[in-house]
Amino acid sequence: MDIGLGLIVGVILSQLTTLNYPVCLALGVASTLLPDLDYVWSLVVNHRQPHSEHRDGLHYPLLLVPIVGLAGSLVAPVVGWVLALGTLLHFLHDSVGIGFGIKWLFPFRKNSYLFFFHLRTPASIDMPRKRFYSWDDAERNEMIRKYAYSKWIQYVYFRPNLFGMTEYAILVAGIITAVVYAY
């Protein structure tokens, strides 16, 4: 989903600036993928497995969104706003359905928040069903220990379910939008 959203953000950026279209698309995708650099870092430094929870490095919206916005504003104010939007969209995506939330209010609160639901996997079938989850670090680690599913990628993206199909639809919409606006 992040790539599809990033393409849409790139198209928006191209409509608001005179920047080169491929550069706008690259910046849009980069803004929506930036927070997941902490995942790459956890793989390289900590030798974690690909299914590890990784949202402790850059997944701090109150810190990262303004930093990305300010950095983009060095090019032009609209670039800052659009890149901040892309980063914010990543955080919204990571706060619904999969994973164990992000720390929306860090540094003021260290709780992780997940909204609307947690996708049912074989490991989380008995997880309490809520519309809003809030966990401190110890509770979150316990939830990960009890309910994390190492094959979540296969479960979400390679079997029919509403969450995965929504993600694919947004990716396709992003690709179509990028292609249509290229011409």
N, CA, C and O atoms as a DFTB+ gen file, in Angstrom:
732 C
 N C O
     1  1       0.816      -1.184       0.000
     2  2       0.000       0.000       0.000
     3  2       0.865       1.254       0.000
     4  3       0.520       2.241      -0.650
     5  1       1.982       1.228       0.720
     6  2       2.825       2.416       0.824
     7  2       3.317       2.887      -0.545
     8  3       3.382       4.091      -0.795
     9  1       3.658       1.964      -1.423
    10  2       4.148       2.352      -2.746
    11  2       3.022       3.005      -3.554
    12  3       3.246       4.022      -4.209
    13  1       1.835       2.441      -3.513
    14  2       0.694       3.036      -4.210
    15  2       0.393       4.436      -3.693
    16  3       0.173       5.361      -4.476
    17  1       0.383       4.588      -2.369
    18  2       0.172       5.910      -1.787
    19  2       1.297       6.860      -2.182
    20  3       1.058       8.036      -2.456
    21  1       2.527       6.343      -2.209
    22  2       3.672       7.166      -2.593
    23  2       3.582       7.654      -4.020
    24  3       3.946       8.793      -4.313
    25  1       3.101       6.803      -4.913
    26  2       2.915       7.229      -6.304
    27  2       1.870       8.342      -6.400
    28  3       2.045       9.307      -7.144
    29  1       0.803       8.199      -5.653
    30  2      -0.233       9.233      -5.643
    31  2       0.327      10.536      -5.067
    32  3       0.059      11.614      -5.599
    33  1       1.096      10.443      -3.991
    34  2       1.739      11.623      -3.413
    35  2       2.691      12.252      -4.432
    36  3       2.760      13.476      -4.540
    37  1       3.420      11.428      -5.176
    38  2       4.318      11.939      -6.209
    39  2       3.570      12.675      -7.316
    40  3       4.028      13.712      -7.796
    41  1       2.427      12.143      -7.718
    42  2       1.609      12.818      -8.731
    43  2       1.122      14.165      -8.194
    44  3       1.164      15.168      -8.906
    45  1       0.665      14.190      -6.953
    46  2       0.231      15.451      -6.339
    47  2       1.389      16.449      -6.343
    48  3       1.211      17.616      -6.694
    49  1       2.570      15.985      -5.951
    50  2       3.748      16.855      -5.932
    51  2       4.040      17.400      -7.326
    52  3       4.364      18.578      -7.479
    53  1       3.926      16.551      -8.339
    54  2       4.204      17.001      -9.713
    55  2       3.201      18.048     -10.186
    56  3       3.534      18.906     -11.004
    57  1       1.972      17.978      -9.669
    58  2       0.951      18.949     -10.058
    59  2       1.146      20.298      -9.358
    60  3       0.654      21.324      -9.827
    61  1       1.859      20.287      -8.246
    62  2       2.031      21.505      -7.453
    63  2       3.386      22.173      -7.647
    64  3       3.600      23.287      -7.171
    65  1       4.300      21.503      -8.341
    66  2       5.646      22.052      -8.533
    67  2       6.068      21.913      -9.986
    68  3       5.351      21.341     -10.808
    69  1       7.223      22.438     -10.280
    70  2       7.805      22.286     -11.618
    71  2       8.910      21.237     -11.614
    72  3       9.673      21.128     -12.573
    73  1       8.992      20.465     -10.532
    74  2      10.010      19.416     -10.466
    75  2       9.758      18.360     -11.539
    76  3       8.621      18.143     -11.957
    77  1      10.807      17.723     -11.968
    78  2      10.763      16.639     -12.941
    79  2       9.799      15.549     -12.447
    80  3       9.839      15.177     -11.274
    81  1       8.933      15.035     -13.338
    82  2       7.917      14.046     -12.951
    83  2       8.508      12.794     -12.293
    84  3       8.034      12.397     -11.228
    85  1       9.532      12.153     -12.892
    86  2      10.098      10.982     -12.217
    87  2      10.682      11.312     -10.838
    88  3      10.633      10.483      -9.930
    89  1      11.224      12.500     -10.687
    90  2      11.742      12.913      -9.375
    91  2      10.594      13.029      -8.380
    92  3      10.719      12.611      -7.229
    93  1       9.478      13.595      -8.825
    94  2       8.304      13.714      -7.952
    95  2       7.798      12.336      -7.512
    96  3       7.481      12.128      -6.341
    97  1       7.728      11.402      -8.458
    98  2       7.291      10.041      -8.106
    99  2       8.257       9.405      -7.119
   100  3       7.833       8.776      -6.150
   101  1       9.542       9.564      -7.360
   102  2      10.554       8.988      -6.457
   103  2      10.455       9.605      -5.066
   104  3      10.541       8.893      -4.065
   105  1      10.277      10.912      -4.995
   106  2      10.137      11.573      -3.690
   107  2       8.868      11.122      -2.977
   108  3       8.880      10.912      -1.764
   109  1       7.773      10.973      -3.721
   110  2       6.525      10.508      -3.114
   111  2       6.667       9.111      -2.532
   112  3       6.257       8.860      -1.398
   113  1       7.248       8.201      -3.305
   114  2       7.441       6.827      -2.813
   115  2       8.431       6.817      -1.655
   116  3       8.228       6.106      -0.671
   117  1       9.500       7.601      -1.766
   118  2      10.484       7.656      -0.677
   119  2       9.843       8.155       0.614
   120  3      10.156       7.655       1.695
   121  1       8.950       9.136       0.509
   122  2       8.319       9.673       1.720
   123  2       7.430       8.638       2.401
   124  3       7.320       8.629       3.627
   125  1       6.794       7.767       1.619
   126  2       5.918       6.762       2.231
   127  2       6.682       5.524       2.702
   128  3       6.168       4.755       3.513
   129  1       7.883       5.328       2.209
   130  2       8.682       4.184       2.641
   131  2       9.724       4.544       3.704
   132  3      10.246       3.662       4.385
   133  1      10.026       5.836       3.848
   134  2      11.072       6.290       4.766
   135  2      10.989       5.669       6.169
   136  3      12.008       5.192       6.670
   137  1       9.827       5.655       6.815
   138  2       9.794       5.092       8.168
   139  2      10.247       3.633       8.252
   140  3      10.705       3.189       9.305
   141  1      10.125       2.891       7.162
   142  2      10.517       1.480       7.196
   143  2      12.019       1.266       7.057
   144  3      12.476       0.123       7.022
   145  1      12.789       2.338       6.976
   146  2      14.248       2.171       7.028
   147  2      14.668       1.553       8.366
   148  3      15.717       0.915       8.451
   149  1      13.854       1.741       9.410
   150  2      14.187       1.083      10.681
   151  2      14.091      -0.436      10.565
   152  3      14.765      -1.154      11.304
   153  1      13.273      -0.925       9.658
   154  2      13.183      -2.360       9.393
   155  2      14.479      -2.863       8.759
   156  3      15.030      -3.885       9.168
   157  1      14.953      -2.130       7.756
   158  2      16.216      -2.496       7.101
   159  2      17.343      -2.464       8.131
   160  3      18.184      -3.362       8.175
   161  1      17.346      -1.424       8.955
   162  2      18.367      -1.301      10.002
   163  2      18.322      -2.495      10.953
   164  3      19.366      -3.036      11.319
   165  1      17.104      -2.914      11.361
   166  2      16.996      -4.045      12.290
   167  2      17.494      -5.337      11.654
   168  3      18.050      -6.190      12.346
   169  1      17.304      -5.493      10.352
   170  2      17.803      -6.683       9.660
   171  2      19.331      -6.690       9.605
   172  3      19.969      -7.715       9.847
   173  1      19.899      -5.539       9.285
   174  2      21.351      -5.449       9.108
   175  2      22.083      -5.510      10.450
   176  3      23.024      -6.285      10.619
   177  1      21.643      -4.688      11.395
   178  2      22.371      -4.563      12.658
   179  2      22.036      -5.681      13.632
   180  3      22.930      -6.266      14.244
   181  1      20.764      -5.975      13.774
   182  2      20.340      -6.953      14.785
   183  2      20.135      -8.349      14.229
   184  3      19.831      -9.278      14.978
   185  1      20.298      -8.507      12.923
   186  2      20.122      -9.804      12.270
   187  2      18.768     -10.418      12.609
   188  3      18.652     -11.628      12.805
   189  1      17.746      -9.564      12.674
   190  2      16.399     -10.058      12.963
   191  2      15.834     -10.775      11.754
   192  3      16.267     -10.565      10.622
   193  1      14.880     -11.606      12.015
   194  2      14.192     -12.312      10.952
   195  2      13.298     -11.326      10.193
   196  3      12.893     -10.305      10.749
   197  1      12.989     -11.625       8.932
   198  2      12.167     -10.712       8.134
   199  2      10.795     -10.405       8.720
   200  3      10.191      -9.401       8.342
   201  1      10.288     -11.219       9.616
   202  2       8.957     -10.975      10.176
   203  2       9.010     -10.240      11.508
   204  3       7.979     -10.086      12.163
   205  1      10.180      -9.788      11.921
   206  2      10.324      -9.122      13.215
   207  2       9.531      -7.829      13.272
   208  3       9.304      -7.169      12.257
   209  1       9.118      -7.484      14.480
   210  2       8.512      -6.174      14.717
   211  2       9.651      -5.154      14.685
   212  3      10.684      -5.356      15.324
   213  1       9.466      -4.080      13.957
   214  2      10.576      -3.152      13.735
   215  2      10.225      -1.709      14.038
   216  3      11.033      -0.827      13.746
   217  1       9.113      -1.433      14.583
   218  2       8.621      -0.060      14.649
   219  2       9.142       0.718      15.845
   220  3       8.376       1.409      16.517
   221  1      10.420       0.616      16.114
   222  2      11.002       1.347      17.231
   223  2      12.100       2.312      16.812
   224  3      12.696       2.962      17.670
   225  1      12.384       2.424      15.524
   226  2      13.457       3.302      15.100
   227  2      12.970       4.624      14.552
   228  3      13.326       5.682      15.071
   229  1      12.166       4.577      13.514
   230  2      11.688       5.797      12.856
   231  2      10.177       5.950      12.912
   232  3       9.632       6.879      12.315
   233  1       9.509       5.086      13.595
   234  2       8.044       5.121      13.621
   235  2       7.521       6.019      14.748
   236  3       6.797       5.577      15.641
   237  1       7.912       7.286      14.672
   238  2       7.501       8.296      15.646
   239  2       6.927       9.493      14.881
   240  3       7.668      10.416      14.545
   241  1       5.629       9.490      14.604
   242  2       5.038      10.530      13.761
   243  2       5.287      11.956      14.224
   244  3       5.572      12.825      13.400
   245  1       5.187      12.219      15.530
   246  2       5.373      13.589      16.004
   247  2       6.792      14.099      15.773
   248  3       7.022      15.308      15.767
   249  1       7.732      13.199      15.586
   250  2       9.106      13.605      15.303
   251  2       9.413      13.578      13.813
   252  3       9.944      14.548      13.273
   253  1       9.083      12.474      13.144
   254  2       9.517      12.288      11.759
   255  2       8.732      13.140      10.760
   256  3       9.327      13.664       9.819
   257  1       7.440      13.292      10.929
   258  2       6.654      14.075       9.963
   259  2       7.164      15.519       9.875
   260  3       7.364      16.014       8.766
   261  1       7.383      16.214      11.006
   262  2       7.922      17.578      10.891
   263  2       9.343      17.618      10.315
   264  3       9.679      18.544       9.576
   265  1      10.172      16.635      10.641
   266  2      11.532      16.616      10.099
   267  2      11.498      16.463       8.580
   268  3      12.199      17.179       7.865
   269  1      10.688      15.537       8.092
   270  2      10.555      15.342       6.638
   271  2       9.982      16.604       6.001
   272  3      10.443      17.037       4.945
   273  1       8.980      17.190       6.643
   274  2       8.388      18.418       6.118
   275  2       9.394      19.552       6.044
   276  3       9.455      20.265       5.042
   277  1      10.181      19.723       7.093
   278  2      11.200      20.781       7.090
   279  2      12.275      20.516       6.045
   280  3      12.710      21.435       5.351
   281  1      12.700      19.273       5.934
   282  2      13.723      18.932       4.930
   283  2      13.198      19.205       3.522
   284  3      13.914      19.771       2.695
   285  1      11.971      18.813       3.246
   286  2      11.386      19.079       1.933
   287  2      11.194      20.561       1.677
   288  3      11.289      21.014       0.537
   289  1      10.923      21.323       2.738
   290  2      10.738      22.765       2.599
   291  2      12.016      23.476       2.176
   292  3      11.964      24.610       1.698
   293  1      13.145      22.834       2.344
   294  2      14.393      23.429       1.872
   295  2      14.385      23.537       0.348
   296  3      15.037      24.411      -0.224
   297  1      13.638      22.636      -0.305
   298  2      13.477      22.708      -1.762
   299  2      12.399      23.735      -2.082
   300  3      12.626      24.662      -2.860
   301  1      11.235      23.569      -1.484
   302  2      10.108      24.503      -1.641
   303  2       9.077      24.148      -0.574
   304  3       8.938      22.976      -0.223
   305  1       8.351      25.138      -0.050
   306  2       7.359      24.833       0.991
   307  2       6.372      23.732       0.596
   308  3       6.048      22.875       1.418
   309  1       5.893      23.744      -0.644
   310  2       4.931      22.728      -1.067
   311  2       5.561      21.336      -1.052
   312  3       4.878      20.355      -0.758
   313  1       6.837      21.237      -1.361
   314  2       7.531      19.938      -1.306
   315  2       7.523      19.415       0.128
   316  3       7.278      18.232       0.365
   317  1       7.788      20.295       1.067
   318  2       7.755      19.889       2.475
   319  2       6.404      19.371       2.899
   320  3       6.309      18.338       3.562
   321  1       5.338      20.094       2.514
   322  2       3.989      19.677       2.879
   323  2       3.626      18.331       2.264
   324  3       3.059      17.471       2.938
   325  1       3.946      18.149       1.006
   326  2       3.576      16.910       0.319
   327  2       4.379      15.728       0.863
   328  3       3.819      14.647       1.048
   329  1       5.670      15.904       1.121
   330  2       6.467      14.804       1.674
   331  2       6.030      14.471       3.102
   332  3       6.028      13.305       3.494
   333  1       5.665      15.478       3.868
   334  2       5.127      15.220       5.209
   335  2       3.834      14.412       5.112
   336  3       3.593      13.513       5.918
   337  1       2.999      14.743       4.110
   338  2       1.765      13.983       3.881
   339  2       2.087      12.521       3.575
   340  3       1.449      11.623       4.126
   341  1       3.060      12.272       2.710
   342  2       3.442      10.895       2.388
   343  2       3.886      10.113       3.613
   344  3       3.510       8.955       3.791
   345  1       4.686      10.750       4.456
   346  2       5.152      10.090       5.675
   347  2       3.992       9.840       6.626
   348  3       3.916       8.780       7.247
   349  1       3.094      10.803       6.744
   350  2       1.916      10.634       7.594
   351  2       1.039       9.483       7.104
   352  3       0.504       8.723       7.911
   353  1       0.892       9.353       5.792
   354  2       0.102       8.250       5.238
   355  2       0.709       6.894       5.605
   356  3      -0.020       5.937       5.864
   357  1       2.033       6.813       5.626
   358  2       2.686       5.571       6.051
   359  2       2.274       5.232       7.486
   360  3       1.931       4.090       7.790
   361  1       2.314       6.231       8.351
   362  2       1.964       5.982       9.747
   363  2       0.501       5.582       9.906
   364  3       0.183       4.717      10.723
   365  1      -0.379       6.190       9.147
   366  2      -1.795       5.791       9.197
   367  2      -1.945       4.339       8.749
   368  3      -2.686       3.567       9.359
   369  1      -1.244       3.977       7.689
   370  2      -1.286       2.597       7.203
   371  2      -0.786       1.619       8.268
   372  3      -1.381       0.561       8.473
   373  1       0.295       1.971       8.933
   374  2       0.861       1.091       9.953
   375  2       0.029       1.042      11.235
   376  3       0.315       0.247      12.131
   377  1      -0.973       1.865      11.324
   378  2      -1.797       1.917      12.535
   379  2      -3.116       1.167      12.391
   380  3      -3.948       1.186      13.297
   381  1      -3.302       0.511      11.259
   382  2      -4.563      -0.193      11.026
   383  2      -4.273      -1.626      10.586
   384  3      -3.564      -1.852       9.605
   385  1      -4.819      -2.577      11.308
   386  2      -4.878      -3.943      10.824
   387  2      -3.734      -4.878      11.129
   388  3      -3.950      -5.948      11.699
   389  1      -2.525      -4.503      10.766
   390  2      -1.398      -5.430      10.957
   391  2      -0.354      -4.790      11.852
   392  3      -0.338      -3.572      12.032
   393  1       0.494      -5.596      12.396
   394  2       1.508      -5.090      13.311
   395  2       0.899      -4.818      14.671
   396  3      -0.240      -5.193      14.951
   397  1       1.667      -4.170      15.492
   398  2       1.220      -3.914      16.858
   399  2       1.294      -2.433      17.195
   400  3       1.645      -2.039      18.307
   401  1       0.950      -1.626      16.194
   402  2       0.811      -0.199      16.403
   403  2       2.108       0.574      16.338
   404  3       3.196       0.013      16.205
   405  1       1.955       1.876      16.436
   406  2       3.111       2.768      16.478
   407  2       2.924       3.768      17.612
   408  3       1.834       3.908      18.167
   409  1       3.982       4.440      17.934
   410  2       3.988       5.376      19.061
   411  2       3.622       6.777      18.569
   412  3       4.489       7.629      18.372
   413  1       2.332       6.993      18.376
   414  2       1.836       8.252      17.828
   415  2       2.202       9.457      18.686
   416  3       2.453      10.535      18.147
   417  1       2.236       9.307      19.967
   418  2       2.434      10.457      20.852
   419  2       3.847      10.557      21.432
   420  3       4.091      11.368      22.325
   421  1       4.772       9.744      20.934
   422  2       6.158       9.818      21.403
   423  2       6.722      11.181      21.006
   424  3       6.501      11.591      19.867
   425  1       7.411      11.886      21.837
   426  2       8.056      11.542      23.102
   427  2       7.206      11.804      24.343
   428  3       7.690      11.625      25.461
   429  1       5.954      12.222      24.176
   430  2       5.121      12.551      25.328
   431  2       4.524      11.317      25.990
   432  3       4.361      11.274      27.209
   433  1       4.202      10.320      25.183
   434  2       3.726       9.030      25.689
   435  2       4.420       7.947      24.896
   436  3       4.648       8.095      23.695
   437  1       4.756       6.863      25.561
   438  2       5.480       5.789      24.889
   439  2       4.590       4.622      24.489
   440  3       5.090       3.578      24.072
   441  1       3.279       4.784      24.612
   442  2       2.364       3.712      24.223
   443  2       2.313       3.577      22.707
   444  3       2.476       4.550      21.971
   445  1       2.082       2.348      22.263
   446  2       1.843       2.064      20.847
   447  2       0.341       1.975      20.643
   448  3      -0.381       1.451      21.492
   449  1      -0.129       2.496      19.500
   450  2      -1.555       2.542      19.218
   451  2      -1.856       1.844      17.900
   452  3      -1.138       2.007      16.913
   453  1      -2.926       1.068      17.904
   454  2      -3.431       0.392      16.719
   455  2      -4.927       0.683      16.663
   456  3      -5.628       0.565      17.669
   457  1      -5.415       1.066      15.473
   458  2      -6.801       1.509      15.345
   459  2      -7.644       0.533      14.532
   460  3      -7.152      -0.143      13.628
   461  1      -8.908       0.480      14.873
   462  2      -9.976      -0.227      14.167
   463  2      -9.984      -1.728      14.371
   464  3     -11.015      -2.271      14.767
   465  1      -8.888      -2.424      14.122
   466  2      -8.898      -3.866      14.321
   467  2      -7.479      -4.399      14.161
   468  3      -6.584      -3.701      13.686
   469  1      -7.302      -5.627      14.560
   470  2      -6.067      -6.344      14.283
   471  2      -6.461      -7.528      13.419
   472  3      -7.289      -8.347      13.816
   473  1      -5.861      -7.616      12.226
   474  2      -6.192      -8.688      11.295
   475  2      -6.025     -10.052      11.965
   476  3      -5.003     -10.316      12.599
   477  1      -7.012     -10.898      11.826
   478  2      -6.963     -12.240      12.393
   479  2      -6.001     -13.122      11.607
   480  3      -6.141     -13.278      10.394
   481  1      -5.041     -13.686      12.291
   482  2      -4.139     -14.676      11.712
   483  2      -4.259     -15.935      12.567
   484  3      -4.859     -15.887      13.641
   485  1      -3.707     -17.051      12.119
   486  2      -3.777     -18.248      12.967
   487  2      -3.203     -18.023      14.369
   488  3      -3.667     -18.642      15.327
   489  1      -2.208     -17.151      14.504
   490  2      -1.607     -16.913      15.819
   491  2      -2.440     -15.980      16.687
   492  3      -2.335     -16.020      17.913
   493  1      -3.274     -15.132      16.061
   494  2      -3.986     -14.118      16.844
   495  2      -5.486     -14.373      16.934
   496  3      -6.252     -13.462      17.249
   497  1      -5.901     -15.579      16.663
   498  2      -7.328     -15.887      16.627
   499  2      -8.018     -15.605      17.964
   500  3      -9.196     -15.246      17.980
   501  1      -7.302     -15.762      19.090
   502  2      -7.920     -15.517      20.389
   503  2      -7.546     -14.157      20.978
   504  3      -7.818     -13.887      22.147
   505  1      -6.918     -13.301      20.161
   506  2      -6.576     -11.952      20.613
   507  2      -7.866     -11.164      20.828
   508  3      -8.783     -11.259      20.012
   509  1      -7.955     -10.388      21.910
   510  2      -9.168      -9.598      22.138
   511  2      -9.474      -8.700      20.933
   512  3      -8.573      -8.072      20.377
   513  1     -10.721      -8.647      20.546
   514  2     -11.156      -7.872      19.373
   515  2     -11.589      -6.484      19.838
   516  3     -12.560      -6.348      20.582
   517  1     -10.860      -5.446      19.393
   518  2     -11.168      -4.075      19.788
   519  2     -11.098      -3.160      18.575
   520  3     -10.605      -3.547      17.516
   521  1     -11.595      -1.953      18.743
   522  2     -11.459      -0.929      17.708
   523  2     -10.261      -0.038      17.972
   524  3      -9.800       0.671      17.078
   525  1      -9.758      -0.071      19.188
   526  2      -8.617       0.760      19.565
   527  2      -7.768      -0.005      20.568
   528  3      -8.255      -0.446      21.609
   529  1      -6.503      -0.152      20.239
   530  2      -5.564      -0.811      21.143
   531  2      -4.534       0.208      21.587
   532  3      -4.094       1.040      20.793
   533  1      -4.148       0.146      22.851
   534  2      -3.072       0.973      23.387
   535  2      -2.249       0.097      24.317
   536  3      -2.771      -0.469      25.278
   537  1      -0.948      -0.010      24.022
   538  2      -0.073      -0.857      24.817
   539  2       1.173      -0.095      25.226
   540  3       1.759       0.632      24.424
   541  1       1.579      -0.266      26.489
   542  2       2.907       0.219      26.847
   543  2       3.911      -0.799      26.309
   544  3       3.507      -1.828      25.768
   545  1       5.203      -0.536      26.446
   546  2       6.210      -1.409      25.842
   547  2       6.116      -2.853      26.336
   548  3       6.229      -3.789      25.544
   549  1       5.912      -3.036      27.633
   550  2       5.836      -4.396      28.178
   551  2       4.610      -5.129      27.628
   552  3       4.699      -6.295      27.246
   553  1       3.470      -4.443      27.590
   554  2       2.246      -5.057      27.057
   555  2       2.402      -5.360      25.565
   556  3       1.993      -6.420      25.091
   557  1       2.988      -4.430      24.843
   558  2       3.192      -4.635      23.402
   559  2       4.101      -5.833      23.157
   560  3       3.819      -6.667      22.296
   561  1       5.179      -5.916      23.906
   562  2       6.085      -7.058      23.749
   563  2       5.384      -8.363      24.070
   564  3       5.633      -9.377      23.418
   565  1       4.515      -8.352      25.064
   566  2       3.746      -9.552      25.409
   567  2       2.764      -9.901      24.286
   568  3       2.597     -11.075      23.955
   569  1       2.117      -8.895      23.702
   570  2       1.201      -9.142      22.582
   571  2       1.971      -9.708      21.384
   572  3       1.498     -10.629      20.717
   573  1       3.135      -9.163      21.121
   574  2       3.958      -9.671      20.019
   575  2       4.356     -11.121      20.298
   576  3       4.287     -11.976      19.416
   577  1       4.772     -11.382      21.537
   578  2       5.178     -12.748      21.889
   579  2       4.023     -13.727      21.716
   580  3       4.214     -14.835      21.215
   581  1       2.824     -13.318      22.129
   582  2       1.673     -14.210      22.074
   583  2       1.030     -14.304      20.688
   584  3       0.571     -15.375      20.292
   585  1       0.992     -13.195      19.952
   586  2       0.146     -13.153      18.769
   587  2       0.851     -12.883      17.438
   588  3       0.215     -12.937      16.385
   589  1       2.139     -12.597      17.467
   590  2       2.833     -12.345      16.194
   591  2       2.831     -13.621      15.357
   592  3       2.951     -14.730      15.877
   593  1       2.693     -13.434      14.066
   594  2       2.617     -14.561      13.143
   595  2       3.730     -14.405      12.130
   596  3       3.730     -13.458      11.344
   597  1       4.679     -15.330      12.142
   598  2       5.870     -15.200      11.305
   599  2       5.557     -15.231       9.810
   600  3       6.355     -14.750       9.006
   601  1       4.425     -15.782       9.432
   602  2       4.072     -15.868       8.009
   603  2       2.982     -14.864       7.645
   604  3       2.157     -15.126       6.771
   605  1       2.983     -13.708       8.324
   606  2       1.923     -12.736       8.096
   607  2       1.911     -12.224       6.663
   608  3       0.838     -11.943       6.129
   609  1       3.064     -12.094       6.025
   610  2       3.097     -11.597       4.645
   611  2       2.330     -12.560       3.736
   612  3       1.495     -12.133       2.939
   613  1       2.616     -13.859       3.857
   614  2       1.897     -14.838       3.050
   615  2       0.401     -14.823       3.383
   616  3      -0.446     -14.938       2.498
   617  1       0.100     -14.682       4.662
   618  2      -1.292     -14.721       5.105
   619  2      -2.075     -13.513       4.589
   620  3      -3.223     -13.654       4.168
   621  1      -1.473     -12.348       4.620
   622  2      -2.160     -11.121       4.202
   623  2      -2.199     -10.983       2.691
   624  3      -3.235     -10.628       2.128
   625  1      -1.081     -11.259       2.025
   626  2      -0.960     -10.925       0.609
   627  2      -1.146     -12.087      -0.361
   628  3      -1.278     -11.865      -1.564
   629  1      -1.159     -13.300       0.133
   630  2      -1.271     -14.435      -0.780
   631  2      -2.475     -15.315      -0.497
   632  3      -2.493     -16.485      -0.881
   633  1      -3.464     -14.775       0.160
   634  2      -4.739     -15.452       0.342
   635  2      -5.822     -14.383       0.354
   636  3      -5.583     -13.267       0.814
   637  1      -6.991     -14.706      -0.136
   638  2      -8.041     -13.693      -0.225
   639  2      -8.466     -13.174       1.146
   640  3      -8.827     -13.953       2.028
   641  1      -8.420     -11.874       1.315
   642  2      -8.948     -11.219       2.506
   643  2      -9.124      -9.744       2.185
   644  3      -8.444      -9.210       1.309
   645  1     -10.023      -9.094       2.881
   646  2     -10.364      -7.707       2.598
   647  2      -9.167      -6.780       2.785
   648  3      -8.978      -5.855       1.995
   649  1      -8.371      -7.008       3.799
   650  2      -7.231      -6.138       4.066
   651  2      -6.224      -6.196       2.918
   652  3      -5.815      -5.157       2.399
   653  1      -5.826      -7.392       2.524
   654  2      -4.864      -7.552       1.434
   655  2      -5.399      -7.015       0.122
   656  3      -4.661      -6.388      -0.638
   657  1      -6.680      -7.254      -0.157
   658  2      -7.267      -6.769      -1.403
   659  2      -7.332      -5.244      -1.430
   660  3      -7.160      -4.632      -2.484
   661  1      -7.577      -4.636      -0.282
   662  2      -7.556      -3.170      -0.194
   663  2      -6.157      -2.647      -0.483
   664  3      -5.994      -1.657      -1.195
   665  1      -5.159      -3.305       0.065
   666  2      -3.775      -2.882      -0.185
   667  2      -3.423      -3.007      -1.669
   668  3      -2.812      -2.104      -2.241
   669  1      -3.802      -4.110      -2.282
   670  2      -3.547      -4.277      -3.720
   671  2      -4.289      -3.214      -4.535
   672  3      -3.739      -2.677      -5.497
   673  1      -5.526      -2.911      -4.157
   674  2      -6.311      -1.904      -4.886
   675  2      -5.641      -0.538      -4.831
   676  3      -5.626       0.186      -5.826
   677  1      -5.092      -0.184      -3.684
   678  2      -4.410       1.107      -3.566
   679  2      -3.115       1.102      -4.378
   680  3      -2.770       2.117      -4.984
   681  1      -2.405      -0.004      -4.402
   682  2      -1.204      -0.100      -5.238
   683  2      -1.566       0.079      -6.714
   684  3      -0.916       0.847      -7.423
   685  1      -2.589      -0.621      -7.173
   686  2      -3.018      -0.517      -8.575
   687  2      -3.488       0.905      -8.875
   688  3      -3.173       1.448      -9.934
   689  1      -4.241       1.515      -7.952
   690  2      -4.699       2.899      -8.148
   691  2      -3.502       3.847      -8.265
   692  3      -3.515       4.769      -9.080
   693  1      -2.472       3.618      -7.452
   694  2      -1.267       4.448      -7.530
   695  2      -0.553       4.289      -8.859
   696  3      -0.111       5.275      -9.449
   697  1      -0.436       3.062      -9.333
   698  2       0.227       2.812     -10.624
   699  2      -0.572       3.453     -11.757
   700  3      -0.004       4.114     -12.627
   701  1      -1.890       3.256     -11.744
   702  2      -2.732       3.841     -12.804
   703  2      -2.633       5.368     -12.768
   704  3      -2.492       6.010     -13.809
   705  1      -2.706       5.937     -11.581
   706  2      -2.612       7.396     -11.453
   707  2      -1.283       7.900     -11.996
   708  3      -1.243       8.892     -12.723
   709  1      -0.191       7.216     -11.643
   710  2       1.139       7.645     -12.108
   711  2       1.251       7.535     -13.630
   712  3       1.833       8.413     -14.267
   713  1       0.703       6.472     -14.220
   714  2       0.769       6.292     -15.660
   715  2      -0.105       7.324     -16.381
   716  3       0.319       7.915     -17.375
   717  1      -1.320       7.537     -15.877
   718  2      -2.228       8.494     -16.515
   719  2      -1.632       9.902     -16.494
   720  3      -1.696      10.612     -17.498
   721  1      -1.060      10.308     -15.378
   722  2      -0.503      11.652     -15.285
   723  2       0.839      11.789     -15.990
   724  3       1.326      12.903     -16.183
   725  1       1.430      10.692     -16.367
   726  2       2.686      10.756     -17.128
   727  2       2.425      11.251     -18.542
   728  3       3.320      11.785     -19.196
   729  1       1.209      11.073     -19.006
   730  2       0.870      11.452     -20.388
   731  2      -0.017      12.607     -20.384
   732  3      -0.417      13.081     -21.448
